[in-house]
Amino acid sequence: MTPLYYTPKEVAGLLRVSDDTVLDLIERGDLPALRISPRIIRIPIAAFDLWREGFRPRRRRVTISQEPEQTDASRVGAGEELPERARSIAG
């Protein structure tokens, strides 16, 4: 299976620069990358190849976050009774 992404360390090796230099390029928006989580960054191979050939996409920062759904704790389980075993554990 052909990989679709490079790690910043792999890109640093290909460019013969430090990992920090690659991370700086990503942070400035000069090198296209995906932030999978706060600690995981991946560079799409196709985007890296285009970037290396001189193509510079318009800078765009997209953040996707999902807020946890708010629930009314007083309604959770309202009108329900605990099973006998759970009542004995709950005290």
N, CA, C and O atoms as a MOPAC input file, in Angstrom:
PM7 MOZYME 1SCF
protein

 N      0.83600 1    -1.17300 1     0.00000 1
 C      0.00000 1     0.00000 1     0.00000 1
 C      0.88800 1     1.24600 1     0.00000 1
 O      1.79200 1     1.37200 1     0.82600 1
 N      0.63000 1     2.13800 1    -0.90700 1
 C      1.42600 1     3.35000 1    -1.04700 1
 C      1.00600 1     4.37800 1     0.00000 1
 O     -0.18400 1     4.66300 1     0.13700 1
 N      1.96100 1     4.93800 1     0.73800 1
 C      1.59400 1     5.94600 1     1.74300 1
 C      1.07600 1     7.22300 1     1.07900 1
 O      1.49400 1     7.57500 1    -0.02400 1
 N      0.16600 1     7.90500 1     1.76300 1
 C     -0.41600 1     9.14600 1     1.25400 1
 C      0.16300 1    10.38100 1     1.93000 1
 O      0.01400 1    11.49700 1     1.43300 1
 N      0.82600 1    10.17600 1     3.06900 1
 C      1.30000 1    11.30500 1     3.86300 1
 C      2.74100 1    11.10900 1     4.30500 1
 O      3.21000 1     9.98400 1     4.47900 1
 N      3.43200 1    12.22900 1     4.48000 1
 C      4.74900 1    12.24300 1     5.11600 1
 C      4.58800 1    12.78800 1     6.53000 1
 O      3.65400 1    13.53400 1     6.82500 1
 N      5.50800 1    12.40100 1     7.38600 1
 C      5.60600 1    13.04400 1     8.69100 1
 C      6.54400 1    14.24300 1     8.53400 1
 O      7.30800 1    14.29900 1     7.57100 1
 N      6.49900 1    15.19900 1     9.45900 1
 C      7.45400 1    16.30900 1     9.38200 1
 C      8.90900 1    15.82400 1     9.37800 1
 O      9.75800 1    16.42200 1     8.71700 1
 N      9.19500 1    14.76100 1    10.10000 1
 C     10.56300 1    14.21700 1    10.13900 1
 C     10.98300 1    13.69800 1     8.76100 1
 O     12.12400 1    13.89800 1     8.34400 1
 N     10.06400 1    13.03300 1     8.05400 1
 C     10.37400 1    12.53200 1     6.71300 1
 C     10.62500 1    13.68700 1     5.74200 1
 O     11.54300 1    13.62800 1     4.92400 1
 N      9.80700 1    14.73300 1     5.83800 1
 C      9.99000 1    15.90400 1     4.97100 1
 C     11.32100 1    16.57700 1     5.27900 1
 O     12.02400 1    17.01500 1     4.36800 1
 N     11.66900 1    16.66100 1     6.56100 1
 C     12.95500 1    17.25500 1     6.94100 1
 C     14.10300 1    16.47900 1     6.29400 1
 O     15.06700 1    17.07900 1     5.81800 1
 N     14.00500 1    15.16200 1     6.27600 1
 C     15.03300 1    14.34300 1     5.63500 1
 C     15.11100 1    14.57900 1     4.13400 1
 O     16.20000 1    14.65100 1     3.56500 1
 N     13.94900 1    14.69900 1     3.49500 1
 C     13.92400 1    14.93800 1     2.04600 1
 C     14.49900 1    16.30200 1     1.68400 1
 O     15.17000 1    16.44700 1     0.66200 1
 N     14.23600 1    17.29800 1     2.52400 1
 C     14.71600 1    18.65900 1     2.25800 1
 C     16.10700 1    18.91900 1     2.83100 1
 O     16.72700 1    19.94300 1     2.54400 1
 N     16.58900 1    17.97700 1     3.64700 1
 C     17.88300 1    18.12200 1     4.33400 1
 C     17.91900 1    19.36900 1     5.21700 1
 O     18.85800 1    20.16300 1     5.18400 1
 N     16.85200 1    19.50200 1     6.00800 1
 C     16.75900 1    20.57900 1     6.99600 1
 C     16.33500 1    19.94700 1     8.31900 1
 O     16.06600 1    18.74800 1     8.38300 1
 N     16.27600 1    20.75100 1     9.35900 1
 C     15.88100 1    20.22600 1    10.66500 1
 C     14.36400 1    20.06200 1    10.75100 1
 O     13.61000 1    20.66000 1     9.98300 1
 N     13.94300 1    19.24300 1    11.69900 1
 C     12.51300 1    19.07100 1    11.96100 1
 C     11.87200 1    20.40900 1    12.31100 1
 O     10.75500 1    20.70000 1    11.88400 1
 N     12.58300 1    21.22200 1    13.09100 1
 C     12.05400 1    22.53200 1    13.49700 1
 C     11.82100 1    23.44300 1    12.29700 1
 O     10.85900 1    24.21100 1    12.28200 1
 N     12.68500 1    23.36600 1    11.29800 1
 C     12.50300 1    24.18100 1    10.09300 1
 C     11.21600 1    23.78700 1     9.37900 1
 O     10.46400 1    24.64900 1     8.92600 1
 N     10.96700 1    22.49700 1     9.28000 1
 C      9.73100 1    22.01900 1     8.64400 1
 C      8.51800 1    22.48600 1     9.44300 1
 O      7.53400 1    22.94800 1     8.86600 1
 N      8.58400 1    22.36700 1    10.75600 1
 C      7.46600 1    22.81100 1    11.59400 1
 C      7.24000 1    24.31200 1    11.46100 1
 O      6.09700 1    24.76900 1    11.47900 1
 N      8.31800 1    25.08600 1    11.32700 1
 C      8.18600 1    26.53400 1    11.10600 1
 C      7.50800 1    26.82000 1     9.76800 1
 O      6.64200 1    27.69100 1     9.68900 1
 N      7.89100 1    26.09800 1     8.72100 1
 C      7.25700 1    26.26800 1     7.40800 1
 C      5.75500 1    25.97900 1     7.48600 1
 O      4.94000 1    26.68700 1     6.89400 1
 N      5.41500 1    24.94000 1     8.21800 1
 C      4.00400 1    24.57400 1     8.37500 1
 C      3.26700 1    25.64700 1     9.16900 1
 O      2.17700 1    26.07100 1     8.78500 1
 N      3.86000 1    26.08300 1    10.27300 1
 C      3.21600 1    27.08100 1    11.13700 1
 C      2.98800 1    28.40000 1    10.40400 1
 O      1.96900 1    29.05800 1    10.61900 1
 N      3.92200 1    28.79300 1     9.54300 1
 C      3.77300 1    30.03600 1     8.76900 1
 C      2.77700 1    29.88500 1     7.62900 1
 O      2.35300 1    30.87500 1     7.03300 1
 N      2.40300 1    28.64500 1     7.32500 1
 C      1.47700 1    28.40400 1     6.22600 1
 C      2.16600 1    28.26300 1     4.88700 1
 O      1.50200 1    28.25100 1     3.85000 1
 N      3.49100 1    28.15400 1     4.88700 1
 C      4.24200 1    28.02400 1     3.64000 1
 C      4.24200 1    26.59400 1     3.09500 1
 O      4.35100 1    26.39000 1     1.88600 1
 N      4.12100 1    25.62000 1     3.97200 1
 C      4.10700 1    24.21600 1     3.56600 1
 C      2.74700 1    23.62800 1     3.93000 1
 O      2.35900 1    23.65500 1     5.09800 1
 N      2.01200 1    23.09300 1     2.94200 1
 C      0.69000 1    22.53800 1     3.23500 1
 C      0.79600 1    21.33200 1     4.16500 1
 O      1.63100 1    20.45100 1     3.96500 1
 N     -0.05800 1    21.30600 1     5.17900 1
 C     -0.04400 1    20.20400 1     6.13400 1
 C     -1.40300 1    20.08400 1     6.80300 1
 O     -2.21900 1    21.00500 1     6.78100 1
 N     -1.61700 1    18.92700 1     7.39200 1
 C     -2.83400 1    18.65700 1     8.14400 1
 C     -2.45500 1    18.42000 1     9.59300 1
 O     -1.56100 1    17.62500 1     9.88500 1
 N     -3.12600 1    19.09900 1    10.48700 1
 C     -2.90900 1    18.85700 1    11.91500 1
 C     -4.01300 1    17.90300 1    12.35500 1
 O     -5.17100 1    18.29500 1    12.49500 1
 N     -3.63900 1    16.65900 1    12.56700 1
 C     -4.58700 1    15.61700 1    12.93800 1
 C     -5.01300 1    15.77600 1    14.39200 1
 O     -6.17800 1    15.56600 1    14.73100 1
 N     -4.08300 1    16.14200 1    15.23200 1
 C     -4.33900 1    16.40600 1    16.64800 1
 C     -3.30000 1    17.43800 1    17.08000 1
 O     -2.45000 1    17.81800 1    16.27600 1
 N     -3.34700 1    17.89500 1    18.31700 1
 C     -2.34400 1    18.88800 1    18.72500 1
 C     -0.89900 1    18.43200 1    18.52200 1
 O     -0.01000 1    19.26400 1    18.34100 1
 N     -0.65900 1    17.12900 1    18.54900 1
 C      0.71300 1    16.63700 1    18.42500 1
 C      1.01100 1    15.92000 1    17.11400 1
 O      2.17000 1    15.61000 1    16.83900 1
 N      0.00000 1    15.64900 1    16.30200 1
 C      0.21000 1    14.87500 1    15.07500 1
 C     -0.02700 1    15.75200 1    13.85200 1
 O     -1.10700 1    16.31400 1    13.66800 1
 N      1.01000 1    15.85600 1    13.01800 1
 C      0.94800 1    16.63900 1    11.78400 1
 C      1.34100 1    15.71900 1    10.63300 1
 O      2.29000 1    14.94200 1    10.74100 1
 N      0.60300 1    15.81500 1     9.53500 1
 C      0.92700 1    15.03700 1     8.34300 1
 C      0.93000 1    15.95600 1     7.12800 1
 O      0.13900 1    16.89500 1     7.03900 1
 N      1.83200 1    15.66900 1     6.19500 1
 C      1.96100 1    16.43800 1     4.96200 1
 C      1.54300 1    15.51800 1     3.81500 1
 O      2.19400 1    14.50000 1     3.58000 1
 N      0.46300 1    15.85900 1     3.09300 1
 C      0.06700 1    15.01800 1     1.96000 1
 C      1.19600 1    14.96500 1     0.92500 1
 O      1.75500 1    15.99800 1     0.55900 1
 N      1.52300 1    13.77600 1     0.46400 1
 C      2.62900 1    13.60100 1    -0.47400 1
 C      2.38600 1    14.38800 1    -1.75400 1
 O      3.30300 1    15.02700 1    -2.27000 1
 N      1.16200 1    14.34900 1    -2.27300 1
 C      0.85200 1    15.07900 1    -3.51200 1
 C      1.05400 1    16.57900 1    -3.31900 1
 O      1.60800 1    17.24500 1    -4.19400 1
 N      0.61200 1    17.11500 1    -2.18600 1
 C      0.77300 1    18.54800 1    -1.91500 1
 C      2.24600 1    18.89800 1    -1.73900 1
 O      2.69200 1    19.95300 1    -2.19000 1
 N      3.00200 1    18.02000 1    -1.08600 1
 C      4.43100 1    18.26600 1    -0.90400 1
 C      5.15400 1    18.28900 1    -2.25000 1
 O      5.99800 1    19.15000 1    -2.49800 1
 N      4.81200 1    17.33100 1    -3.11900 1
 C      5.45200 1    17.28400 1    -4.44300 1
 C      5.17400 1    18.56300 1    -5.23200 1
 O      6.07900 1    19.10900 1    -5.86300 1
 N      3.93400 1    19.04000 1    -5.20200 1
 C      3.59700 1    20.30200 1    -5.87900 1
 C      4.35200 1    21.47100 1    -5.25700 1
 O      4.86900 1    22.33100 1    -5.96900 1
 N      4.41500 1    21.50000 1    -3.93300 1
 C      5.11100 1    22.57300 1    -3.21300 1
 C      6.59000 1    22.58200 1    -3.59600 1
 O      7.18500 1    23.63900 1    -3.80800 1
 N      7.16300 1    21.39800 1    -3.68000 1
 C      8.58500 1    21.28100 1    -4.00900 1
 C      8.87100 1    21.75500 1    -5.43700 1
 O      9.96300 1    22.24600 1    -5.72300 1
 N      7.89200 1    21.60800 1    -6.32800 1
 C      8.03800 1    22.06200 1    -7.71400 1
 C      7.78900 1    23.55900 1    -7.86500 1
 O      7.93100 1    24.10900 1    -8.95800 1
 N      7.41800 1    24.21600 1    -6.77200 1
 C      7.24300 1    25.66200 1    -6.82800 1
 C      5.81600 1    26.15300 1    -6.71300 1
 O      5.59200 1    27.36100 1    -6.63100 1
 N      4.84400 1    25.25500 1    -6.70400 1
 C      3.45300 1    25.67400 1    -6.57200 1
 C      3.19500 1    26.13100 1    -5.14100 1
 O      3.50300 1    25.41600 1    -4.18700 1
 N      2.63500 1    27.31000 1    -5.00200 1
 C      2.31700 1    27.83800 1    -3.67500 1
 C      0.81700 1    28.11700 1    -3.60600 1
 O      0.33800 1    29.09600 1    -4.17800 1
 N      0.08400 1    27.26200 1    -2.90800 1
 C     -1.35800 1    27.48200 1    -2.80800 1
 C     -1.66700 1    28.72400 1    -1.97300 1
 O     -0.86500 1    29.15800 1    -1.14600 1
 N     -2.83600 1    29.27300 1    -2.21300 1
 C     -3.27700 1    30.40400 1    -1.40100 1
 C     -3.37700 1    29.93500 1     0.04700 1
 O     -3.89400 1    28.85100 1     0.31600 1
 N     -2.89500 1    30.72700 1     0.95300 1
 C     -2.91200 1    30.33400 1     2.36100 1
 C     -4.33600 1    30.29700 1     2.87900 1
 O     -5.15200 1    31.17800 1     2.61000 1
 N     -4.59700 1    29.25500 1     3.62400 1
 C     -5.92400 1    29.08600 1     4.18400 1
 C     -5.79600 1    28.23500 1     5.43400 1
 O     -5.22900 1    27.14300 1     5.39100 1
 N     -6.30700 1    28.71800 1     6.52000 1
 C     -6.25800 1    27.96300 1     7.77100 1
 C     -7.67600 1    27.54300 1     8.11300 1
 O     -8.56900 1    28.38000 1     8.24000 1
 N     -7.87300 1    26.25800 1     8.25900 1
 C     -9.18900 1    25.72900 1     8.57700 1
 C     -9.09100 1    24.98200 1     9.89300 1
 O     -8.21900 1    24.13400 1    10.07800 1
 N     -9.98900 1    25.30500 1    10.79500 1
 C    -10.03500 1    24.62500 1    12.07700 1
 C    -11.39200 1    23.95800 1    12.21400 1
 O    -12.43000 1    24.60500 1    12.07200 1
 N    -11.37800 1    22.69500 1    12.48500 1
 C    -12.61500 1    21.95700 1    12.68400 1
 C    -12.63300 1    21.50600 1    14.12900 1
 O    -11.75200 1    20.77800 1    14.58600 1
 N    -13.64100 1    21.94800 1    14.82700 1
 C    -13.76900 1    21.51000 1    16.21300 1
 C    -15.21500 1    21.14500 1    16.45900 1
 O    -16.12700 1    21.69600 1    15.84200 1
 N    -15.40400 1    20.23700 1    17.34200 1
 C    -16.74500 1    19.81100 1    17.66900 1
 C    -16.93100 1    20.01100 1    19.16100 1
 O    -16.27600 1    19.37200 1    19.98300 1
 N    -17.83600 1    20.91300 1    19.48400 1
 C    -18.12300 1    21.18400 1    20.88400 1
 C    -18.95700 1    20.03500 1    21.44500 1
 O    -19.84500 1    19.52300 1    20.76300 1
 N    -18.68000 1    19.63300 1    22.67100 1
 C    -19.49400 1    18.57400 1    23.26400 1
 C    -20.93100 1    19.05800 1    23.43800 1
 O    -21.18300 1    20.21000 1    23.79200 1
 N    -21.84400 1    18.16300 1    23.18300 1
 C    -23.25700 1    18.50500 1    23.31100 1
 C    -23.59600 1    18.73100 1    24.77700 1
 O    -23.25400 1    17.91800 1    25.63600 1
 N    -24.26500 1    19.83000 1    25.05200 1
 C    -24.65900 1    20.15300 1    26.41900 1
 C    -25.92400 1    19.37800 1    26.77300 1
 O    -26.87800 1    19.34700 1    25.99500 1
 N    -25.93000 1    18.76400 1    27.93000 1
 C    -27.11700 1    18.04700 1    28.38100 1
 C    -27.54600 1    18.60400 1    29.71700 1
 O    -26.73000 1    19.09200 1    30.49800 1
 N    -28.79800 1    18.52700 1    29.95900 1
 C    -29.34200 1    18.95400 1    31.24000 1
 C    -29.22800 1    17.76700 1    32.18400 1
 O    -30.00900 1    16.81900 1    32.09600 1
 N    -28.26100 1    17.82000 1    33.08200 1
 C    -27.97500 1    16.68700 1    33.96100 1
 C    -29.16800 1    16.32200 1    34.82500 1
 O    -29.32200 1    15.16500 1    35.21700 1
 N    -30.01100 1    17.29800 1    35.12600 1
 C    -31.16000 1    16.99500 1    35.97600 1
 C    -32.18300 1    16.13000 1    35.24200 1
 O    -33.00200 1    15.46900 1    35.88000 1
 N    -32.14300 1    16.12700 1    33.90500 1
 C    -33.10500 1    15.34200 1    33.13700 1
 C    -32.61000 1    13.93600 1    32.85900 1
 O    -33.41100 1    13.05100 1    32.55600 1
 N    -31.31900 1    13.71200 1    32.95200 1
 C    -30.77600 1    12.39500 1    32.64200 1
 C    -31.27800 1    11.40000 1    33.67300 1
 O    -31.01500 1    11.53900 1    34.86800 1
 N    -31.99600 1    10.40600 1    33.20400 1
 C    -32.51400 1     9.37600 1    34.09000 1
 C    -33.72200 1     9.80800 1    34.89900 1
 O    -34.14000 1     9.09900 1    35.81400 1
 N    -34.29200 1    10.96900 1    34.57300 1
 C    -35.44400 1    11.46400 1    35.33500 1
 C    -36.59100 1    10.46700 1    35.23600 1
 O    -36.91700 1     9.98600 1    34.15100 1
 N    -37.19300 1    10.16600 1    36.36800 1
 C    -38.33400 1     9.25900 1    36.39000 1
 C    -37.95800 1     7.79600 1    36.30300 1
 O    -38.83800 1     6.93800 1    36.23600 1
 N    -36.67400 1     7.49300 1    36.30200 1
 C    -36.24200 1     6.10300 1    36.22200 1
 C    -35.71100 1     5.66300 1    37.57700 1
 O    -35.16000 1     6.46400 1    38.33300 1
 N    -35.88000 1     4.41400 1    37.86600 1
 C    -35.35100 1     3.87300 1    39.10800 1
 C    -34.15800 1     2.99100 1    38.79900 1
 O    -34.07800 1     2.35900 1    37.74600 1
 N    -33.23300 1     2.96600 1    39.74600 1
 C    -32.06700 1     2.10600 1    39.57900 1
 C    -32.45800 1     0.66100 1    39.83000 1
 O    -33.31200 1     0.38400 1    40.67200 1
 N    -31.83900 1    -0.26200 1    39.10600 1
 C    -32.07400 1    -1.67500 1    39.40000 1
 C    -31.62800 1    -1.98400 1    40.82900 1
 O    -30.82300 1    -1.25600 1    41.41000 1
 N    -32.15200 1    -3.05400 1    41.37800 1
 C    -31.88300 1    -3.44300 1    42.76800 1
 C    -30.38600 1    -3.48500 1    43.07200 1
 O    -29.95500 1    -2.96500 1    44.10200 1
 N    -29.59600 1    -4.08700 1    42.20500 1
 C    -28.14700 1    -4.20900 1    42.43500 1
 C    -27.49600 1    -2.83300 1    42.48700 1
 O    -26.64600 1    -2.58800 1    43.34400 1
 N    -27.87900 1    -1.92700 1    41.58400 1
 C    -27.29900 1    -0.58700 1    41.55500 1
 C    -27.68700 1     0.19900 1    42.79400 1
 O    -26.88300 1     0.97400 1    43.31300 1
 N    -28.91200 1     0.01000 1    43.27800 1
 C    -29.34000 1     0.72200 1    44.49900 1
 C    -28.50100 1     0.27800 1    45.69000 1
 O    -28.14500 1     1.09200 1    46.54200 1
 N    -28.18500 1    -1.01300 1    45.74900 1
 C    -27.40000 1    -1.50900 1    46.88200 1
 C    -25.96700 1    -0.97100 1    46.83300 1
 O    -25.35500 1    -0.74500 1    47.87700 1
 N    -25.43400 1    -0.76900 1    45.63500 1
 C    -24.08200 1    -0.22500 1    45.48800 1
 C    -24.08600 1     1.26600 1    45.77900 1
 O    -23.17700 1     1.77600 1    46.43400 1
 N    -25.11800 1     1.97600 1    45.28800 1
 C    -25.19700 1     3.42600 1    45.44900 1
 C    -25.37600 1     3.82100 1    46.90500 1
 O    -25.09300 1     4.96200 1    47.27200 1
 N    -25.83200 1     2.91700 1    47.72200 1
 C    -25.91500 1     3.20900 1    49.14100 1
 C    -27.27900 1     3.53700 1    49.53000 1
 O    -27.53700 1     3.81300 1    50.70200 1

